[in-house]
């Protein structure tokens, strides 16, 4: 396969970003999501045409690209299906309504964002999974926070910041294990070294969330009681429903396969509808002509709406089922096609070679690693693939300049793992925006920790704080002398 020149290799990426800029300027942030799939497919088609005209398009290359891209993104589709069923069954069984009820009664609204961020962080540390944390506890916080008067964008930002901090510093996290192993670093050394950038970034996030909590308008006691009254008229609020999330968290802590855990959690939630919400279950079965299995299939697949008598609650407790996730699944498939073409045509390899070939000094190398992490997240649409490629790209540059491998592993985590959720077509951004019901470009400014991490890395690189001086390598003449 002929090596494709840099100016041709970057053309599809420029086209992709150009489409998003035009959509953002012309139609606003809300139009980014529906345009994501067409933009990815248009850019993929342009890459194929360019590679074909240049003579660098081969079947073998596309097979390799498909294998690498599909192996990372296809499993996400199964998880998306189960995440939608967890969201549906946890709502209908009363898990989320009960958490909302308790949260409104117990939480100090001024401290809500800090609590949401902190709790999600703790759960993610224990489970090692930001995805599971956001799809379960994070979803409950979205309901509580909205009722307390917070913007969904701020709530999503706090939930995501906490979940990704906990995931990042957890030895149970697959991305943490992958980043350290890709660079040949002991995982605990890797985590300790990450604390130098992660803790300051998290402190900044907590400070911002604390200040926002002091300024938000919260419901009065009368309004809160009115909300709780309407909630209790629709659902049976019971502490027993919390057995479902407790068992789910235990399964995750025990390192049960994530997909299996979500499937079991959905099953428990489904059973919980009939055990904890008999009135609602009878209504759902009645709508399905008396067939229990038909009713289950219906509410898992399609939307379920409620008329609680309180407009805000209607939008919070309604469910969308698997059908509500189909557009997200199509977006993941479109991202997989884009990653396949960029890898399979050699365009990604051409870009990475151009990036790393002339790097010699500490700050340019680290800054380029950060920039490349963002670029790889955009091209591959997957954080795992980006970590692997990033490790292979920069390993020689760090070794050549005498910098520690743990500096590379930390920089990759700061620029890849935590920023994947900020890219609308990345598997993380796609999933979390669908689960939380907030578009990626809307929650982006409020994920303080996620963009402060690469900023802290750049500050450390520029000042040299916490970075061991590069080992000077002796030249052949020095040795002879």
N, C-alpha and C positions, 0 to 999 in steps of 0.2 A: 504494500500500500504506500503510495506517495505521501510524503510529509506535506501537510497543508500549511501555507504561509499564515502568519499571525493575523494579518489584516482581513483575511477571509475567515479565519477561525472565530474571531470576535464578532463578526457580522450578525449571526443569529442572536447573540446575547444583546447586542446593541438594539436590534429590532425588537426583542422581547421587552426590554426596559423602555424603549421608545413608545411602544403600544400602551404600556401602563401609564406613562407620563401623560400621553394624549388623553386617555380615558379619564385620568384624575383631573386634568385641567378642564376638559369639556363637560364631563358628567358628574364629577365628584367622587369621594371615597367609596360611597355605597355601590358604585358600578364596577369597582375593581373585581369583586368576587365573581359576578356572572361573566366577566370578560377574561378571567384567568385561564380557563380551559382553551377557548379559541386562540388566545395569545400564544400559549404554549405549543399548540398544534401548528399554528401559522409559522412560528419560529422553527419548529422541527422540520416542517416542509421546506423552508428556506435553506436550512442546513443541508438537507438531502440534495436539493438542487445545486447548491454551491459545490458540494463534494462530488456530485456526478459530473459537473462541468469541469472540475479540476482534475478528475480521474482518481480521486482518493476514496471513492465509495466501493466497498466490497461486501459480499455476503458474509464472509468470515468476520469482518470487523463488526458488522451489525449484530451477528450472533453473539460475539463477545460482549458488546455493549448491552444487548438485551439480557444476557445472563447476569451481568453485574448489577444492572439497574433493577431488574425484576426480582432478584433474590432479596433485595432490601425492601422494595415497595409493595410487592404483592401481599406479604403477610399483614401489612397495615390495613388492607381492605377487609380482611377477616376481622381484625380488631375493631374497625370502624362499625361493622355490623353489630358486634356484641356491645360496643359502647352505646349504640343507639337503643339496644334492648335493655341495657342496664338503666339508662336514663328514663326509659318508659316505665319499667317495672318498679323502680325505686320511687317514682312519683305516684303511681297508681296504688302501690302497696302502703303508702303513707310514710315511707322513710324520709323523703325530702320535706314533706309538710311538717312532720314531727320535728326535724332539725330546725326548720324555719321557726316553728312555734317556740321551741326552747331558746333558740338564738335571739329572737325578738325580746323574750322575757328576761334573759340573763345578760346579754352583751351590752356593754356601754357603747352607745353609737359612736362616741368620739374616738373610741379605741378600736372600732371595728376593722378598719383596713390593716392595722398592725396585727390584730388577733388573727385575721384571715391569712395574712402573709406568714405569720409565725406558725400557726397550726399546720398549714399546707407544707411548710418547710420541715416540720417535725415528722409528719406522716411520710413525706418523700424520703427522708433519711432512713426511717424504719423499713420502708418498702423498697427503696431504690428505684422507684418508678414515678416520674413526673406525669406520665400519661394516665396511670391508674389514679393518682392523687387528684388530678384535675377533673377526671371523668366522674369521680365519686364525691369526695369532700368538697372539691372546688365548685361543683354544680350546686351543692347545698348552700354554700356561701353566696353564690349568685342570687339565689332566692331571698336569703336573709338580708343581704346588703341592699337589694333593690327596694324591699319593703321599708328599710331604714332610711331611704332617701338618697342613697349613693348612686352615682352614674354607673351603668354596667361596664363602661370602659375602665373606670378606676378599680372596680371590683375584680375584673378580669386581670388587670395589671398586677394587683396585689397577689391574687391566687397564683398566677403564672410565675411571678418573681419568687414567691416562697417555694413553689413546687420545684422550680429549676435550681434554686440554691440547694435545697435538700437533696435532690437527685445528684447534683454535681459533687457534693462532699460525702456521699454515701458509698461505702465499699461494696454495697449490693447493687449499685447502678451498672447497667451494661455499658453505657457510654463512658463512664469513668474507667471501667475495666479495659474497654477497647482503646481509649486514648493512652493509658499507661502502657499497655502491652504493645501497642503499635510503635511506641518509642523506646521500648525496652527498659521501662522504669518500674520499680516496685510500687504497687498501688498505694501503700500507706505513705511512702515518701512523696508520691504524686499528690495525694490529698493534702498532706501537711504543707506542701509548697503552694498549692492552690489557695490556701487560707490567706496568704499575703495579698491576694487580689480580690478574693471572694468576700471576705469579711468586710473590708472597707466598702465594697460595692453594696453589700446588704445593709450596712449601717446607713448609707446614703438613702437607700430605698425606704428603710424604716422611718428615717427622719422626715422624708417627704410625705409618707402615708400618715404619719402622726400630725403634721401640719394641716394636711387636707381634712383630717377628721375633726379638727377644731373649727373649720370654716363651713362644713356642710350643714344644710338645714335638715334636721331630723324630725320625724313625726312626733306630735304631742302624745301624752299618755292616752288621751281620748281616742286619737287616731289609731294608735297601736292596739288598743282594746277592740276597736271596730274591725281592724284587719284580722286579729286573732279570732274574733267571733265568727266572721265569715269563713275563715279557714276551718274552724271546728265544725261548722255546719256542713261542710263538704267531705271532710275526712275524719276518721277516728284517730285522734292524737294519742299515741301510746308509746311508752318507753320500750315495749316489747319489739316494736318495729326496728329498733336500733340493733337488734341481734344480727340483722342482715349485713349492715356495714361493718360491724365488729368481726364477724366471721370472715368477711371479704378481706379486711386488713390482715387478719391472722393468716389467711391463705397466701397473701402476697409476701408477708414476712417470712413464711415457711418456704419461699421461693418456688411455689407452685407456678407452672407455666402461665404467663399473663393471659393468653387467650382462654385457657381452661378456667382460670380464675374468674374472668368476666362472664364466661358461659354459666358457671355455677352460681355466680352472683345474680345473673338474670333469672335463673331457675328459682333461686330462693325468693327473688322479688315477685316472680309470677305466682308462686305458692302463697306468698304473703298477701297478695290481693284478695284471695279467697279466705284467708285466715283472719287478717286484720281489718279488711274493708268489705265485710259481707254484703252490705247494702249496695256499694258500688259494683261489686262483682255480680250481684243479681241483676243490676241494671244493664251491665255489659252483656251478660248472657241473654237477657231478654231482647236486646237489640240484635242479637245473632240468632233469633228464632229458637231460643232454648238450647242451643248447642254450645257446650263449654269449650270444646276444641276450636270451633269456629270463632268464638269470642276471643280466645287467646290469639289465634292467628290474625284476627282483625286488629286488635289494639297493638300487637307487636309490629304489624306491617304499616298501618295507616295512622292518621292523627286522631287524637281523642281530645275533645274540647269540653270545657266546664263553664257553667254559668253560676258563679259564686255570689253574684250580686255586688261584687267589688271589682271594677274594671282591671286594676293592676294585678289582682290575683288571677284573673282569668288567663292573662298572658303568661303568668309564671307557672301555673300548674298544668297547663295544656301540654300534650305530648305530640311529637311528630312521627314517631315510629321509624322503621327502616327506610320508608320512602323519603323521609326528610333528610336522610344521609346519602341518597343516590347521587345528588349533584356533587357532593364531596368525594364520593368514590370515583366519579368520572374525572374529577380534577386530579386525583392521585394517579389514575391511569394516564392522563395527559402529561403529568410531570414525569412519569416513568418513560414515556415515549421520548420526551425531550432529553432526559438523561441518557437514554439508549443511543440516540443519534449523536449527541455531543461526544460520548465515549467511543462509539463505534466508528465514527468518521475520522477519529484522531484529532478533532478540533480541541478537545480538552487537553490532550497531551501536548499539543503545540502551544497552547496558552501557558500551561504550567512550566514548560521548558523555558519559554521566554521570560517568565517571571523570576525563576530561580538562577538563571545562568550567570548573572553579574553581581550577585549579592556578596558583600565582603565584611560589612561592619554590623555591630550589634543592633542598633536601633532600626536601620533599614531592613535587616533580616526579620526582626520581630514584627515591625509594622507591616511588612509584606506578608508575613504569615497570617496576621489578623485580616488583612484585606483579602487574601486568598481564601481564608475560611468563609468569609461572606460570599465570595465569588463561587466557591464550590457548593455552598448551600443553595445558591441560586441555580447552578447548572445541573447538579445531580438530584436536587429536590429531596435529599436524604442525608441526615446527619452522620449515620454510620459510614456510608460510602465516602463522605467528605473527610471524616477522621482518618480513614485508611489511606485515601489518596494524599491528604495533607501530610501525614506521617512519612509517606514514601517521597513526597516532593522535597521536603525540607531536611530530612535526616542528614544528608551529606553536607548541606550548607552549615548546619549547626556543628557537625563534627569537624568540618574543615576549618571553622573559625574558633574551635576550642570551647564552644558553649555547651552547657550541660544538657543531656537528654530530657531531664525533668523540666527544663525551661521550655522546650518544644512541646512536651505533653501538656503543660499548663496553658501555653498560648493557644494550642489547638482547642482545648476545652473552653477557654474564654472567648474564642472567636467562632467556634463551630457549634458545640453542644448547646450553648445558651442563646445563640442568635437564630437557630433554625426556626424557632417559633415566631420570629418576626417577619418571615418571608411568606407572602400569601400562598405561593404554590408549593412550598416545602411541605413534606408529609406532616411535620409537627404543626406548622401554621394552619394547614388545612383542617387537621383534626381538632385542634383546640378552639378554633373559631367556630366550628360546627357544634362542638359540645357546649360551649359557653354562650353561643348565640350572639357573639360580638365579632365583627369583621376584623381581620388581622390589622389592616391599616388604621382601624379605629382604636384598638387597644395598644398598638405599638408605642405611642408616646408615654403610656402609663406603666409599661414593664420596666421600671427603673433599674432593677438589678440586671436585667438581661442586656441592656446596652451600656450599663456602667462597668460591667466586667471587662469588655475589650478596652474601654477607656482607661481603667485601672492598669491593665496590662501595658498599654502604651506609656502611661505615666511612669510605671516602674522601669520600663525599658529606657526611657529618656533620662531618668535620674540615676538609674543603676541600683536603686534600692532593692536589697534582697537578692541581687544577682551576683553570683561569684564571677570574679574577673576571668576572662578567657585564658586558657592555658596557652602560652606562647610556644609554638612549635619551632624547634631548631632546624635551621636550613642545613643543607649538606656542607656548605663552606664553613659554617660555624663549628660543625662537628669536627671537620678536618683540622681547623685551627686549634 
